[in-house]
Amino acid sequence: EKGRRMYNQIQYMKPLVSFVDEDGNYHFECSAFQCYNYFYRFGENARIVAPSSLRDSLLNEYKNAYEAYLKTEEEV
């Protein structure tokens, strides 16, 4: 729900919804670059399902950030 609110509020680089499926999932037709840059800031409030390459890119980015924060905590 928070992801839907964020989508309605954040206008910069916003991809347009192509359709919403019966489960309430939003579908977009946009470049991977636009999708990555827009939804990156949603964190846990959005999930990219396809394409898997974009999903994996975000997963790796979030994982690397998490590990960097763990290292910071160990140094403190």
N, C-alpha and C positions, 0 to 999 in steps of 0.2 A: 504493500500500500504506500509506503514512504517513497518507493521508486516512482510510482505513478504521480505522486504529488511533485516530486523533483522534476519529472518530465514536463509537467504542466507549468512549472515555474521557471526552469532554466531555458532560455531562448537562444543563447549563443551557440551556434553550430548545430542547432536542433534538427535531426532528421525527421522527415514527415512519416507518420504511420501509414503503411500500405493497407493493413487491415488488422483487426483484433479477432483472434480465433475464439472458438467456443469455450476455451478455458480461461479467457481473459488475457492471453499472451499477446503482446504487441509484436507486429512484424514490420520490418523496414526494408526498403530497397534504397541503399545508399552505399557509398564506398566504405571499405574497411577502415580507411583513414578517418573518415568522418565519424563512423561508429565508435572506433577506439577512443578518439579524442573527446567525444561527447559523453560516452558512458563510463569512461575511466573514473570520473569523479563520483560515480554512484556507489562505488565499493560494494558492500554486501546488499545494497538495495536494488540491484539489477543483476541479471544473469544473461550472458550471451550464450545462446545454444548453438547457433550455426552462423557462419562457418566455423568448423572446429579449429582451424588455424588461428582465427581471431580470438576464440575462447581460450585457447592455449597461450596465446601471447599475453592476454590479460592475467591469466592464472600465474604465469611465470613472473610477471611484473609485480603482482601482489605478493607472491611468495618471496621474491627478492627483498621487497620493502619490509615484510614481516621479519625476515632474517636479519636485516640491517638494524631493526629496532631491538631485536634480541641481543645483538652484539653490543648495542649502546647500553642496554640495561646491565650487561655483564661488566662493562667498563666502569660503571658508576659506583 
